Amino acid sequence: MQEFTPVVNIKTFLTSFTWYNYNGNCFRYYITNGIKFGSDYLLYSENPLRYHSYFIAIVLDIDKIISSMDIIIFGCLRITVKKSYILYS
């Protein structure tokens, strides 16, 4: 019998879900999928159909250690797409 392995890490999913609820309800951002920019979410201050997003949000696992190479990659991508990063764990 094969063992079931979940596709999504439960800890990361719960962190992502709480982040989504907190920012959507408290700060009144429009939140959409960020897969187009290699992130978890895009945050819009106004209607996403009329305005560009200014923030890219990435939800990290609480146990993940961010390397210096990750910071450099985030910086290069941030300059390329002209958006600010939000790292959340």
N, C-alpha and C positions, 0 to 999 in steps of 0.2 A: 504494500500500500504506500502511495506517495504522500509525503508530508506537505501540508499546505503552507506556502510562503506568501505573505501579503506583498502586494506590489508597492504599497505606500507605507512608510514608517509611521506608526500610530502617533508617536511623540511629535513628529514634525507636523502631521496633519492637525493635531489638537492645537499646537502652537499657531499654525497658520489660520485655523478657524477662529481662535480668540483674537488674533491680530486683525482679521477681516472684520469681525463684529465691532471691535473697539474703534477702528478708524472709520468705518462706515457710519457708525452711530454717533460717536463723540465729535469727530472733526468734520463730518458731512462731506467727505470726499466721495466721488464716484469711483468705484473700484472695478477694474476689468482685468481680464486675463493678460498676463505679460509675456506669454510664450514667444511673441513676435520679437521681443528684445532680449530674450534669454533670461527672463526673470519670472517671479511668481505672480506679481500684480503690477498694474499701472494705476497711478492715482491721478485723478482729474479734479481740479477745483471747481470746474463748471461742467456743463453738459458735454459728454464725450463726442457727440456728433458735431459739435460746433467748435470745440477747443482742443488744443494739444495737451498731453499730459506733461507734467513737470517732474514727476517722481517715478522712479523704478523701485519696487520693493522686493527684497529677497528675504525669505524666511529660512533661517538656518537652524539646524538641530542644536540644542543647547550644549551638547557634548562636542560639537565640531570646533576645531581649532583653526582659526583663519591664518593662513600663511601670508608672508609678504608678497608672494607671487599673486595670490588672490586679490590683494589690495591693488596691485599694479594692473591686473586685468580689469578690475572694476573701474579704475581710473581711466584706462584707455577706452573702454566701452562707453563710459559716461561722457567723455569728450566727443566720441564719434556720434552718439545719438542726441547729445545736448540735453541730457536729463540728469537729475540728481539721484543718488542712490540712498536707499534706506535699508540698512541691514537690521534684521529683527531676529531675536532668539528667545 
